[in-house]
Amino acid sequence: MTSNMIRKILVAGACVAALGVVACKPKPAAETAASDAAASAESASDSAATAMTAASDAAAAASDASAAASDAAAAK
């Protein structure tokens, strides 16, 4: 082998190694997006639980008001 051929092989090997490093490097934007999505899902779950509690409280208040109206109508 000539020194020119060895040089070409070394350059090609360095290019392949550089491509391998770039391809395996974690992408911070994707990790950030996944973290933000998980936080949004947790926030949405908390909001849904709060809304369900508020709806349950409203239903109980409506039931109490209906019972009070029935009692008032019966008392007349």
Residue pairs with C-beta under 8 A, 6 or more apart in sequence:
none
